[in-house]
Amino acid sequence: MDRREEIKKILEMIGLEEEHVKYVDSVEYILNLFNKIDEYYESAKDLDPLFHPMDLTLEPDDDKVEEQEEMEHLKLDEDGYVRGPPLKRR
């Protein structure tokens, strides 16, 4: 049994008896793509992974707060939270 016949049989099994002809080309194309992926995997499985291809070290920035705005003008509620404007209802 060739590949197209196998695909038709599978499509008939999942309930596409009447319309399986429309899907055979698409399914065959998808299967060919998976075969290509398998070929690439077979050729690349012996390669060492490149998790960090460059010698790069990350250092944090020196973030410094120079000035902080005074918050005396803000009104706090009884729990000490800042009250924002009321939300508009639609």
Biopython code that builds the backbone (N, CA, C, O; Angstrom):
import numpy as np
from Bio.PDB.StructureBuilder import StructureBuilder

atoms = [
    (1, "MET", "N", (0.864, -1.183, 0.000)),
    (1, "MET", "CA", (0.000, 0.000, 0.000)),
    (1, "MET", "C", (0.905, 1.240, 0.000)),
    (1, "MET", "O", (1.802, 1.360, 0.834)),
    (2, "ASP", "N", (0.662, 2.151, -0.936)),
    (2, "ASP", "CA", (1.489, 3.356, -0.984)),
    (2, "ASP", "C", (0.979, 4.398, 0.021)),
    (2, "ASP", "O", (-0.052, 4.218, 0.669)),
    (3, "ARG", "N", (1.724, 5.468, 0.120)),
    (3, "ARG", "CA", (1.440, 6.489, 1.134)),
    (3, "ARG", "C", (0.055, 7.116, 0.957)),
    (3, "ARG", "O", (-0.670, 7.312, 1.933)),
    (4, "ARG", "N", (-0.306, 7.425, -0.276)),
    (4, "ARG", "CA", (-1.611, 8.057, -0.518)),
    (4, "ARG", "C", (-2.751, 7.128, -0.110)),
    (4, "ARG", "O", (-3.758, 7.590, 0.427)),
    (5, "GLU", "N", (-2.608, 5.844, -0.354)),
    (5, "GLU", "CA", (-3.637, 4.887, 0.055)),
    (5, "GLU", "C", (-3.733, 4.819, 1.579)),
    (5, "GLU", "O", (-4.828, 4.722, 2.135)),
    (6, "GLU", "N", (-2.582, 4.870, 2.249)),
    (6, "GLU", "CA", (-2.589, 4.869, 3.714)),
    (6, "GLU", "C", (-3.303, 6.111, 4.253)),
    (6, "GLU", "O", (-4.086, 6.028, 5.199)),
    (7, "ILE", "N", (-3.022, 7.253, 3.640)),
    (7, "ILE", "CA", (-3.662, 8.503, 4.067)),
    (7, "ILE", "C", (-5.170, 8.414, 3.863)),
    (7, "ILE", "O", (-5.937, 8.798, 4.745)),
    (8, "LYS", "N", (-5.597, 7.916, 2.717)),
    (8, "LYS", "CA", (-7.032, 7.770, 2.454)),
    (8, "LYS", "C", (-7.684, 6.864, 3.491)),
    (8, "LYS", "O", (-8.781, 7.150, 3.972)),
    (9, "LYS", "N", (-7.007, 5.774, 3.831)),
    (9, "LYS", "CA", (-7.550, 4.838, 4.814)),
    (9, "LYS", "C", (-7.700, 5.509, 6.179)),
    (9, "LYS", "O", (-8.713, 5.328, 6.855)),
    (10, "ILE", "N", (-6.694, 6.279, 6.581)),
    (10, "ILE", "CA", (-6.761, 6.985, 7.871)),
    (10, "ILE", "C", (-7.881, 8.012, 7.865)),
    (10, "ILE", "O", (-8.622, 8.131, 8.841)),
    (11, "LEU", "N", (-8.009, 8.759, 6.765)),
    (11, "LEU", "CA", (-9.067, 9.766, 6.679)),
    (11, "LEU", "C", (-10.449, 9.117, 6.712)),
    (11, "LEU", "O", (-11.388, 9.684, 7.271)),
    (12, "GLU", "N", (-10.576, 7.951, 6.124)),
    (12, "GLU", "CA", (-11.851, 7.232, 6.183)),
    (12, "GLU", "C", (-12.137, 6.759, 7.603)),
    (12, "GLU", "O", (-13.287, 6.745, 8.041)),
    (13, "MET", "N", (-11.077, 6.371, 8.322)),
    (13, "MET", "CA", (-11.247, 5.907, 9.705)),
    (13, "MET", "C", (-11.738, 7.023, 10.630)),
    (13, "MET", "O", (-12.482, 6.765, 11.576)),
    (14, "ILE", "N", (-11.318, 8.269, 10.355)),
    (14, "ILE", "CA", (-11.750, 9.357, 11.233)),
    (14, "ILE", "C", (-13.065, 9.981, 10.777)),
    (14, "ILE", "O", (-13.521, 10.961, 11.367)),
    (15, "GLY", "N", (-13.671, 9.434, 9.750)),
    (15, "GLY", "CA", (-15.015, 9.866, 9.385)),
    (15, "GLY", "C", (-15.098, 10.808, 8.218)),
    (15, "GLY", "O", (-16.096, 11.515, 8.078)),
    (16, "LEU", "N", (-14.097, 10.849, 7.378)),
    (16, "LEU", "CA", (-14.137, 11.719, 6.206)),
    (16, "LEU", "C", (-14.263, 10.892, 4.932)),
    (16, "LEU", "O", (-13.500, 11.081, 3.985)),
    (17, "GLU", "N", (-15.233, 9.969, 4.911)),
    (17, "GLU", "CA", (-15.374, 9.074, 3.770)),
    (17, "GLU", "C", (-15.623, 9.831, 2.468)),
    (17, "GLU", "O", (-14.988, 9.557, 1.449)),
    (18, "GLU", "N", (-16.550, 10.784, 2.511)),
    (18, "GLU", "CA", (-16.918, 11.462, 1.275)),
    (18, "GLU", "C", (-15.891, 12.502, 0.849)),
    (18, "GLU", "O", (-15.631, 12.672, -0.342)),
    (19, "GLU", "N", (-15.311, 13.192, 1.815)),
    (19, "GLU", "CA", (-14.463, 14.330, 1.473)),
    (19, "GLU", "C", (-12.976, 14.046, 1.628)),
    (19, "GLU", "O", (-12.175, 14.980, 1.609)),
    (20, "HIS", "N", (-12.586, 12.795, 1.778)),
    (20, "HIS", "CA", (-11.181, 12.502, 2.043)),
    (20, "HIS", "C", (-10.277, 12.880, 0.879)),
    (20, "HIS", "O", (-9.087, 13.120, 1.086)),
    (21, "VAL", "N", (-10.804, 12.939, -0.329)),
    (21, "VAL", "CA", (-9.998, 13.284, -1.501)),
    (21, "VAL", "C", (-9.467, 14.714, -1.377)),
    (21, "VAL", "O", (-8.356, 15.001, -1.823)),
    (22, "LYS", "N", (-10.253, 15.612, -0.774)),
    (22, "LYS", "CA", (-9.822, 17.003, -0.612)),
    (22, "LYS", "C", (-8.626, 17.123, 0.327)),
    (22, "LYS", "O", (-7.825, 18.046, 0.183)),
    (23, "TYR", "N", (-8.490, 16.211, 1.282)),
    (23, "TYR", "CA", (-7.483, 16.341, 2.324)),
    (23, "TYR", "C", (-6.215, 15.537, 2.066)),
    (23, "TYR", "O", (-5.219, 15.729, 2.763)),
    (24, "VAL", "N", (-6.227, 14.662, 1.103)),
    (24, "VAL", "CA", (-5.080, 13.775, 0.891)),
    (24, "VAL", "C", (-3.821, 14.584, 0.571)),
    (24, "VAL", "O", (-2.760, 14.318, 1.137)),
    (25, "ASP", "N", (-3.924, 15.562, -0.323)),
    (25, "ASP", "CA", (-2.747, 16.357, -0.681)),
    (25, "ASP", "C", (-2.219, 17.144, 0.512)),
    (25, "ASP", "O", (-1.007, 17.224, 0.714)),
    (26, "SER", "N", (-3.111, 17.723, 1.299)),
    (26, "SER", "CA", (-2.686, 18.498, 2.461)),
    (26, "SER", "C", (-2.016, 17.613, 3.498)),
    (26, "SER", "O", (-0.981, 17.982, 4.054)),
    (27, "VAL", "N", (-2.590, 16.460, 3.760)),
    (27, "VAL", "CA", (-2.009, 15.554, 4.752)),
    (27, "VAL", "C", (-0.663, 15.037, 4.261)),
    (27, "VAL", "O", (0.275, 14.908, 5.047)),
    (28, "GLU", "N", (-0.563, 14.743, 2.986)),
    (28, "GLU", "CA", (0.718, 14.271, 2.443)),
    (28, "GLU", "C", (1.784, 15.359, 2.565)),
    (28, "GLU", "O", (2.934, 15.066, 2.891)),
    (29, "TYR", "N", (1.411, 16.603, 2.307)),
    (29, "TYR", "CA", (2.333, 17.731, 2.441)),
    (29, "TYR", "C", (2.813, 17.858, 3.894)),
    (29, "TYR", "O", (4.004, 18.047, 4.143)),
    (30, "ILE", "N", (1.890, 17.756, 4.839)),
    (30, "ILE", "CA", (2.243, 17.857, 6.256)),
    (30, "ILE", "C", (3.165, 16.711, 6.667)),
    (30, "ILE", "O", (4.133, 16.927, 7.396)),
    (31, "LEU", "N", (2.877, 15.512, 6.212)),
    (31, "LEU", "CA", (3.739, 14.370, 6.519)),
    (31, "LEU", "C", (5.143, 14.569, 5.944)),
    (31, "LEU", "O", (6.133, 14.211, 6.583)),
    (32, "ASN", "N", (5.230, 15.135, 4.747)),
    (32, "ASN", "CA", (6.548, 15.421, 4.163)),
    (32, "ASN", "C", (7.317, 16.434, 5.000)),
    (32, "ASN", "O", (8.532, 16.319, 5.156)),
    (33, "LEU", "N", (6.612, 17.429, 5.539)),
    (33, "LEU", "CA", (7.279, 18.402, 6.412)),
    (33, "LEU", "C", (7.821, 17.735, 7.675)),
    (33, "LEU", "O", (8.937, 18.025, 8.104)),
    (34, "PHE", "N", (7.030, 16.845, 8.265)),
    (34, "PHE", "CA", (7.516, 16.130, 9.446)),
    (34, "PHE", "C", (8.706, 15.234, 9.104)),
    (34, "PHE", "O", (9.620, 15.088, 9.916)),
    (35, "ASN", "N", (8.705, 14.641, 7.932)),
    (35, "ASN", "CA", (9.855, 13.842, 7.513)),
    (35, "ASN", "C", (11.108, 14.707, 7.374)),
    (35, "ASN", "O", (12.204, 14.276, 7.733)),
    (36, "LYS", "N", (10.948, 15.920, 6.855)),
    (36, "LYS", "CA", (12.077, 16.849, 6.760)),
    (36, "LYS", "C", (12.604, 17.197, 8.148)),
    (36, "LYS", "O", (13.815, 17.240, 8.363)),
    (37, "ILE", "N", (11.693, 17.443, 9.091)),
    (37, "ILE", "CA", (12.105, 17.747, 10.460)),
    (37, "ILE", "C", (12.887, 16.571, 11.038)),
    (37, "ILE", "O", (13.910, 16.765, 11.696)),
    (38, "ASP", "N", (12.412, 15.364, 10.796)),
    (38, "ASP", "CA", (13.122, 14.173, 11.268)),
    (38, "ASP", "C", (14.520, 14.077, 10.659)),
    (38, "ASP", "O", (15.468, 13.701, 11.348)),
    (39, "GLU", "N", (14.655, 14.412, 9.374)),
    (39, "GLU", "CA", (15.976, 14.388, 8.729)),
    (39, "GLU", "C", (16.920, 15.379, 9.399)),
    (39, "GLU", "O", (18.072, 15.045, 9.679)),
    (40, "TYR", "N", (16.439, 16.605, 9.661)),
    (40, "TYR", "CA", (17.281, 17.613, 10.311)),
    (40, "TYR", "C", (17.639, 17.180, 11.727)),
    (40, "TYR", "O", (18.762, 17.389, 12.184)),
    (41, "TYR", "N", (16.690, 16.583, 12.406)),
    (41, "TYR", "CA", (16.961, 16.117, 13.767)),
    (41, "TYR", "C", (18.037, 15.036, 13.762)),
    (41, "TYR", "O", (18.944, 15.055, 14.595)),
    (42, "GLU", "N", (17.939, 14.103, 12.832)),
    (42, "GLU", "CA", (18.929, 13.027, 12.752)),
    (42, "GLU", "C", (20.320, 13.581, 12.478)),
    (42, "GLU", "O", (21.298, 13.090, 13.041)),
    (43, "SER", "N", (20.425, 14.589, 11.626)),
    (43, "SER", "CA", (21.744, 15.136, 11.311)),
    (43, "SER", "C", (22.275, 16.041, 12.417)),
    (43, "SER", "O", (23.485, 16.249, 12.505)),
    (44, "ALA", "N", (21.395, 16.587, 13.269)),
    (44, "ALA", "CA", (21.836, 17.529, 14.295)),
    (44, "ALA", "C", (21.886, 16.940, 15.694)),
    (44, "ALA", "O", (22.322, 17.624, 16.620)),
    (45, "LYS", "N", (21.461, 15.713, 15.883)),
    (45, "LYS", "CA", (21.373, 15.180, 17.242)),
    (45, "LYS", "C", (22.735, 14.932, 17.875)),
    (45, "LYS", "O", (22.829, 14.870, 19.101)),
    (46, "ASP", "N", (23.777, 14.790, 17.092)),
    (46, "ASP", "CA", (25.114, 14.578, 17.638)),
    (46, "ASP", "C", (25.870, 15.883, 17.884)),
    (46, "ASP", "O", (26.983, 15.853, 18.410)),
    (47, "LEU", "N", (25.302, 17.003, 17.524)),
    (47, "LEU", "CA", (25.959, 18.297, 17.730)),
    (47, "LEU", "C", (25.784, 18.760, 19.172)),
    (47, "LEU", "O", (24.775, 18.468, 19.814)),
    (48, "ASP", "N", (26.779, 19.483, 19.668)),
    (48, "ASP", "CA", (26.657, 20.070, 20.998)),
    (48, "ASP", "C", (25.708, 21.258, 20.929)),
    (48, "ASP", "O", (25.774, 22.041, 19.981)),
    (49, "PRO", "N", (24.826, 21.407, 21.916)),
    (49, "PRO", "CA", (23.900, 22.541, 21.901)),
    (49, "PRO", "C", (24.629, 23.857, 22.137)),
    (49, "PRO", "O", (25.641, 23.905, 22.837)),
    (50, "LEU", "N", (24.110, 24.904, 21.554)),
    (50, "LEU", "CA", (24.691, 26.239, 21.698)),
    (50, "LEU", "C", (23.786, 27.086, 22.590)),
    (50, "LEU", "O", (23.080, 27.975, 22.113)),
    (51, "PHE", "N", (23.818, 26.801, 23.874)),
    (51, "PHE", "CA", (22.974, 27.558, 24.795)),
    (51, "PHE", "C", (23.440, 28.999, 24.894)),
    (51, "PHE", "O", (22.625, 29.921, 24.902)),
    (52, "HIS", "N", (24.745, 29.194, 24.971)),
    (52, "HIS", "CA", (25.322, 30.536, 25.043)),
    (52, "HIS", "C", (26.431, 30.615, 23.994)),
    (52, "HIS", "O", (27.598, 30.377, 24.305)),
    (53, "PRO", "N", (26.075, 30.943, 22.770)),
    (53, "PRO", "CA", (27.077, 30.909, 21.707)),
    (53, "PRO", "C", (28.166, 31.958, 21.862)),
    (53, "PRO", "O", (29.251, 31.789, 21.307)),
    (54, "MET", "N", (27.915, 33.033, 22.596)),
    (54, "MET", "CA", (28.930, 34.066, 22.776)),
    (54, "MET", "C", (29.383, 34.070, 24.229)),
    (54, "MET", "O", (28.621, 33.729, 25.133)),
    (55, "ASP", "N", (30.633, 34.460, 24.436)),
    (55, "ASP", "CA", (31.118, 34.647, 25.798)),
    (55, "ASP", "C", (30.633, 35.998, 26.276)),
    (55, "ASP", "O", (31.266, 37.024, 26.030)),
    (56, "LEU", "N", (29.528, 35.988, 26.947)),
    (56, "LEU", "CA", (28.878, 37.216, 27.351)),
    (56, "LEU", "C", (28.534, 37.130, 28.823)),
    (56, "LEU", "O", (27.907, 36.171, 29.272)),
    (57, "THR", "N", (28.944, 38.130, 29.563)),
    (57, "THR", "CA", (28.563, 38.185, 30.970)),
    (57, "THR", "C", (27.705, 39.420, 31.170)),
    (57, "THR", "O", (28.017, 40.498, 30.664)),
    (58, "LEU", "N", (26.644, 39.257, 31.897)),
    (58, "LEU", "CA", (25.725, 40.354, 32.147)),
    (58, "LEU", "C", (25.988, 40.930, 33.521)),
    (58, "LEU", "O", (26.090, 40.204, 34.511)),
    (59, "GLU", "N", (26.095, 42.225, 33.565)),
    (59, "GLU", "CA", (26.296, 42.900, 34.840)),
    (59, "GLU", "C", (25.151, 43.876, 35.046)),
    (59, "GLU", "O", (24.736, 44.553, 34.105)),
    (60, "PRO", "N", (24.632, 43.955, 36.274)),
    (60, "PRO", "CA", (23.522, 44.882, 36.515)),
    (60, "PRO", "C", (23.979, 46.339, 36.428)),
    (60, "PRO", "O", (25.130, 46.673, 36.709)),
    (61, "ASP", "N", (23.041, 47.187, 36.033)),
    (61, "ASP", "CA", (23.317, 48.623, 35.989)),
    (61, "ASP", "C", (23.377, 49.180, 37.400)),
    (61, "ASP", "O", (22.807, 48.610, 38.330)),
    (62, "ASP", "N", (24.060, 50.280, 37.548)),
    (62, "ASP", "CA", (24.094, 50.969, 38.836)),
    (62, "ASP", "C", (22.950, 51.982, 38.868)),
    (62, "ASP", "O", (23.149, 53.166, 38.595)),
    (63, "ASP", "N", (21.767, 51.509, 39.200)),
    (63, "ASP", "CA", (20.612, 52.396, 39.280)),
    (63, "ASP", "C", (20.664, 53.146, 40.599)),
    (63, "ASP", "O", (20.694, 52.545, 41.672)),
    (64, "LYS", "N", (20.672, 54.452, 40.504)),
    (64, "LYS", "CA", (20.719, 55.275, 41.708)),
    (64, "LYS", "C", (19.586, 56.293, 41.643)),
    (64, "LYS", "O", (19.338, 56.890, 40.595)),
    (65, "VAL", "N", (18.916, 56.483, 42.743)),
    (65, "VAL", "CA", (17.876, 57.495, 42.831)),
    (65, "VAL", "C", (18.539, 58.778, 43.284)),
    (65, "VAL", "O", (19.096, 58.850, 44.379)),
    (66, "GLU", "N", (18.476, 59.799, 42.426)),
    (66, "GLU", "CA", (19.132, 61.051, 42.771)),
    (66, "GLU", "C", (18.231, 61.914, 43.641)),
    (66, "GLU", "O", (18.665, 62.460, 44.656)),
    (67, "GLU", "N", (16.988, 62.029, 43.238)),
    (67, "GLU", "CA", (16.050, 62.822, 44.018)),
    (67, "GLU", "C", (14.702, 62.121, 44.012)),
    (67, "GLU", "O", (14.331, 61.469, 43.035)),
    (68, "GLN", "N", (13.989, 62.259, 45.091)),
    (68, "GLN", "CA", (12.660, 61.695, 45.159)),
    (68, "GLN", "C", (11.686, 62.839, 45.373)),
    (68, "GLN", "O", (11.895, 63.717, 46.210)),
    (69, "GLU", "N", (10.626, 62.802, 44.599)),
    (69, "GLU", "CA", (9.633, 63.871, 44.735)),
    (69, "GLU", "C", (8.961, 63.766, 46.093)),
    (69, "GLU", "O", (8.718, 62.678, 46.616)),
    (70, "GLU", "N", (8.673, 64.923, 46.636)),
    (70, "GLU", "CA", (7.946, 64.951, 47.914)),
    (70, "GLU", "C", (6.502, 64.546, 47.666)),
    (70, "GLU", "O", (5.902, 64.944, 46.667)),
    (71, "MET", "N", (5.950, 63.760, 48.570)),
    (71, "MET", "CA", (4.581, 63.304, 48.408)),
    (71, "MET", "C", (3.679, 63.918, 49.467)),
    (71, "MET", "O", (2.661, 63.335, 49.840)),
    (72, "GLU", "N", (4.045, 65.069, 49.939)),
    (72, "GLU", "CA", (3.232, 65.709, 50.974)),
    (72, "GLU", "C", (1.897, 66.193, 50.428)),
    (72, "GLU", "O", (0.921, 66.279, 51.173)),
    (73, "HIS", "N", (1.840, 66.505, 49.154)),
    (73, "HIS", "CA", (0.611, 67.035, 48.564)),
    (73, "HIS", "C", (-0.437, 65.953, 48.319)),
    (73, "HIS", "O", (-1.585, 66.278, 48.017)),
    (74, "LEU", "N", (-0.080, 64.695, 48.440)),
    (74, "LEU", "CA", (-1.027, 63.609, 48.209)),
    (74, "LEU", "C", (-1.924, 63.417, 49.426)),
    (74, "LEU", "O", (-1.483, 63.524, 50.570)),
    (75, "LYS", "N", (-3.171, 63.136, 49.154)),
    (75, "LYS", "CA", (-4.115, 62.872, 50.233)),
    (75, "LYS", "C", (-4.227, 61.369, 50.432)),
    (75, "LYS", "O", (-4.468, 60.634, 49.474)),
    (76, "LEU", "N", (-4.056, 60.911, 51.650)),
    (76, "LEU", "CA", (-4.142, 59.498, 51.967)),
    (76, "LEU", "C", (-5.466, 59.201, 52.639)),
    (76, "LEU", "O", (-6.018, 60.050, 53.339)),
    (77, "ASP", "N", (-5.976, 57.998, 52.429)),
    (77, "ASP", "CA", (-7.199, 57.623, 53.137)),
    (77, "ASP", "C", (-6.831, 57.094, 54.522)),
    (77, "ASP", "O", (-5.662, 57.110, 54.906)),
    (78, "GLU", "N", (-7.825, 56.628, 55.266)),
    (78, "GLU", "CA", (-7.567, 56.218, 56.643)),
    (78, "GLU", "C", (-6.629, 55.010, 56.757)),
    (78, "GLU", "O", (-6.028, 54.796, 57.810)),
    (79, "ASP", "N", (-6.498, 54.215, 55.676)),
    (79, "ASP", "CA", (-5.572, 53.076, 55.701)),
    (79, "ASP", "C", (-4.167, 53.446, 55.244)),
    (79, "ASP", "O", (-3.269, 52.604, 55.279)),
    (80, "GLY", "N", (-3.961, 54.686, 54.817)),
    (80, "GLY", "CA", (-2.646, 55.130, 54.384)),
    (80, "GLY", "C", (-2.386, 54.984, 52.904)),
    (80, "GLY", "O", (-1.258, 55.161, 52.445)),
    (81, "TYR", "N", (-3.443, 54.658, 52.141)),
    (81, "TYR", "CA", (-3.283, 54.500, 50.693)),
    (81, "TYR", "C", (-3.629, 55.795, 49.981)),
    (81, "TYR", "O", (-4.421, 56.595, 50.478)),
    (82, "VAL", "N", (-3.027, 55.997, 48.803)),
    (82, "VAL", "CA", (-3.319, 57.159, 47.976)),
    (82, "VAL", "C", (-4.631, 56.901, 47.260)),
    (82, "VAL", "O", (-4.840, 55.829, 46.692)),
    (83, "ARG", "N", (-5.506, 57.881, 47.290)),
    (83, "ARG", "CA", (-6.790, 57.746, 46.597)),
    (83, "ARG", "C", (-6.664, 58.286, 45.195)),
    (83, "ARG", "O", (-6.196, 59.404, 44.977)),
    (84, "GLY", "N", (-7.087, 57.476, 44.252)),
    (84, "GLY", "CA", (-7.085, 57.894, 42.847)),
    (84, "GLY", "C", (-8.445, 58.451, 42.481)),
    (84, "GLY", "O", (-9.364, 58.437, 43.299)),
    (85, "PRO", "N", (-8.581, 58.944, 41.254)),
    (85, "PRO", "CA", (-9.872, 59.468, 40.824)),
    (85, "PRO", "C", (-10.870, 58.318, 40.691)),
    (85, "PRO", "O", (-10.470, 57.181, 40.437)),
    (86, "PRO", "N", (-12.151, 58.597, 40.857)),
    (86, "PRO", "CA", (-13.155, 57.534, 40.718)),
    (86, "PRO", "C", (-13.225, 57.041, 39.281)),
    (86, "PRO", "O", (-13.012, 57.806, 38.340)),
    (87, "LEU", "N", (-13.524, 55.766, 39.122)),
    (87, "LEU", "CA", (-13.669, 55.196, 37.789)),
    (87, "LEU", "C", (-15.012, 55.581, 37.189)),
    (87, "LEU", "O", (-16.027, 55.631, 37.884)),
    (88, "LYS", "N", (-15.006, 55.848, 35.910)),
    (88, "LYS", "CA", (-16.253, 56.190, 35.218)),
    (88, "LYS", "C", (-16.986, 54.904, 34.895)),
    (88, "LYS", "O", (-16.378, 53.934, 34.442)),
    (89, "ARG", "N", (-18.269, 54.891, 35.122)),
    (89, "ARG", "CA", (-19.081, 53.727, 34.749)),
    (89, "ARG", "C", (-19.629, 53.937, 33.347)),
    (89, "ARG", "O", (-19.936, 55.058, 32.943)),
    (90, "ARG", "N", (-19.743, 52.863, 32.631)),
    (90, "ARG", "CA", (-20.260, 52.962, 31.248)),
    (90, "ARG", "C", (-21.742, 52.810, 31.228)),
    (90, "ARG", "O", (-22.354, 52.864, 30.161)),
]
sb = StructureBuilder()
sb.init_structure("model")
sb.init_model(0)
sb.init_chain("A")
sb.init_seg("    ")
for serial, (resi, resn, name, xyz) in enumerate(atoms, 1):
    if name == "N":
        sb.init_residue(resn, " ", resi, " ")
    sb.init_atom(name, np.array(xyz, "f"), 0.0, 1.0, " ", f" {name:<3s}", serial, name[0])
structure = sb.get_structure()
